[in-house]
Amino acid sequence: FRPLLLGLYELRSNCIRIFAYACSPDALDEEEKRECRRDVFSTLLHELAHHDDKVRRVARGRWTLWNIRRAEDYADATADRWMREFVLPMHEGPAS
């Protein structure tokens, strides 16, 4: 089972919800398991970026958080950057 919605940031309560995958333990090969973990990390970072956008916004003005497309674009770009800067280097280990 893969949920249609992988995560949700609740603006008023500052809560992040991450929705899980469900499958039998032997249903996925190693590459599929890595892809699932990457999706979960990416979703968590995306939702954290919404929170970052809410609490640290200054220059763009608070009203733009209600502009869904801008908020999603910010969360996508920030999550991608955090994935490259923090998650992937930890997962891949030090460069040789």
C-alpha positions in Angstrom: 0.0 0.0 0.0 1.3 3.5 -0.9 -0.8 6.4 0.3 -1.8 9.1 -2.2 -0.5 11.8 0.2 3.0 11.1 1.7 3.0 13.9 4.2 1.2 17.0 5.5 2.3 20.1 7.3 -0.5 21.6 9.4 0.0 25.3 9.3 -2.0 26.3 12.4 -0.7 23.6 14.7 2.9 23.3 13.2 2.4 19.5 13.1 4.0 17.3 10.5 2.4 14.1 9.5 4.2 11.4 7.5 2.1 8.6 6.1 3.6 5.2 5.8 4.0 2.5 3.2 2.7 -1.0 4.0 3.9 -4.2 2.3 5.1 -7.6 3.1 8.8 -7.7 4.1 9.9 -9.6 1.0 7.8 -7.6 -1.5 10.6 -5.2 -2.3 14.1 -5.7 -3.6 17.0 -3.6 -2.2 16.6 -0.8 -4.8 12.9 -0.5 -4.1 13.6 -0.3 -0.4 16.2 2.5 -1.0 13.6 4.3 -3.1 11.0 4.1 -0.4 13.5 5.4 2.2 14.4 8.3 -0.1 10.7 9.1 -0.6 10.2 9.2 3.2 13.2 11.4 3.7 12.2 13.7 0.9 8.7 14.0 2.2 9.9 14.8 5.7 12.3 17.4 4.4 9.5 18.9 2.2 7.2 19.2 5.3 10.0 20.6 7.4 10.6 23.2 4.7 7.0 24.3 5.0 7.6 24.9 8.7 10.9 26.7 8.0 9.0 28.9 5.5 6.4 29.7 8.1 8.7 30.6 11.0 11.6 32.2 9.2 9.9 34.2 6.4 10.8 37.8 6.4 11.6 39.2 2.9 8.7 37.7 1.0 6.1 38.6 3.5 3.8 36.3 5.5 0.9 36.6 3.1 2.7 34.5 0.5 2.4 31.4 2.6 -1.2 31.3 1.7 -0.2 31.2 -2.0 -0.1 27.5 -2.4 2.0 27.3 -5.5 4.7 29.6 -4.0 4.7 27.7 -0.7 5.1 24.3 -2.6 7.8 25.7 -4.8 9.7 26.9 -1.8 9.3 23.6 0.0 10.4 21.6 -3.1 13.5 23.7 -3.6 14.5 23.7 0.0 13.9 20.0 0.5 16.0 19.3 -2.6 18.8 21.4 -1.3 18.7 19.8 2.2 18.6 16.4 0.6 21.8 17.2 -1.4 23.6 19.0 1.5 22.7 16.8 4.5 20.9 13.5 3.8 22.8 12.1 0.8 26.3 12.8 2.1 25.4 11.0 5.4 23.9 8.1 3.5 26.7 7.8 1.0 29.5 8.3 3.5 32.7 10.3 3.1 34.1 10.8 -0.4 37.1 8.6 -1.3 
